[in-house]
Each structure stands twice: as structure tokens, then as C-alpha cells.
Amino acid sequence: MSAWTYILTNKPHGVLYIGVTADLSARMAQHRAGQGSAFCRRYGLDRLVLIENHASITGAIAREKAMKAWKRAWKIELIEANNCEWRDLFDVVLA
């Protein structure tokens, strides 16, 4: 079973949210419909700027916990190494 770790934002260098899911498409639909986390609704986080695929949900959860413990600068470096323009990857990856 595949699982995903992802980062959402509201704008480049904006507020960051790190999440994990087994169904990225469904989870993004929830976030965009305002049914995701209260934190995402509060800050308008709907731009998918980083996704990582994992072989298991256990691996995805471990990565999520590790990333949440990182300094903000490290998270930004990871995003910019993979998506330097902070594009919304939803339309590219999940369309």
C-alpha cells in the first residue's frame, strides 16, 4: 500500500502544513473544500508544494513526524530543492 507525506502552504514562504495520507487525491479534495484540518482552514492552506511517496503508511508517518521536528529553514530548503517556484503540484501530479 502506498502512502504520502505532503506540505501545503498559502503562498511562497507562507505558513506551512505537513500532513500524511494514504489517498492524496481525496485528501487534497478535502483541503480544497474546507474539510481538511482546522489549521488549514484558518490559514487558507491549499497549495500543494511538496509530495513524497512511501511504501507504507508507517513510513509516511515516521517521515511526517521527522519533518515536523525540523527547523522551518530546513523545510523551506526541501521545498525549494524539489519545487523552486513553489508551484501548486496538485494539477501537475493529481490531474
N, C-alpha and C positions, 0 to 999 in steps of 0.2 A: 504494500500500500504506500502510495506517495503522500508526502505532506509538504507544507510550505511555511517558510518564515518570510515575513514581509515588513516593509516600512512604508508608512503613509505620512504625508505632510500636507500642508495647506498652500505652501509656496516654497520656492527655493530658500534654503536655510531657515525655514519656519519651524513650527512646532513639529516634533517627530513622535510617531506612534509605532511600536514594534508589536507585531501580532504573529499568531501561528494558526494554521487551519489545514484540514485535510481536503477542503474543496475551495480553492482560491476564487474561482468564478462566483460561486454562491456567496462567499464571504464579502467580496467586493460589491456585489449587488446589495447586500445588507448595509454596508457602509454608505453607499451612494443613496440609498433610500432612507437614511437616517435611522436605521435599525441596528447599527453596529454598536460599539461601546459608547457610553455616555461621554467619555473623554473625547472621542472622535466627533460626536455631535457638537459638543461645546466649542471646539476649536475649528470646526469645518474641515476636518482631515479626510480628503477623498482622492488625493493624488498618490498613486502607487509608484514609488520611486525606486524600490529595490525588492526583488524576489529571489529566494533561494529554495531550490528543490531538495528534499531529503527523502531517503529511502523509507523512513518510518516516522510516525508521529513522535516517538520518543526522542529521536534525533533532532527533530524540528523544535521540540520543547526545550531541549538542552541548549540549542543554539539561541533561541529566544531569550532564555534566562541569562546566558553569557552576554549577549548583545545589550540587554537591559542594564547590565552592570558596568558597561563601558562608559568612558567619558564621552560627552557629546561630540567633541572634536573627532574621535575615532569613528563614530557613526557617520559623520559627515564625510570623512575620508573614504569610508567604504562605499557610500552612495556615489561620491564623485569618481571613484575608481571604476565603477560599473555604469554610471549614468551621469556623466559630467554636465549635461544640460538640464538635469532634474526633470526630464520628460515624464509625462504620465504613461507608465508602461501598460496600463490596463488595455488600451486599444491595440497596442502592438502585440502583446502576449496572449490576451484572452479573447481577442475578436474572432 
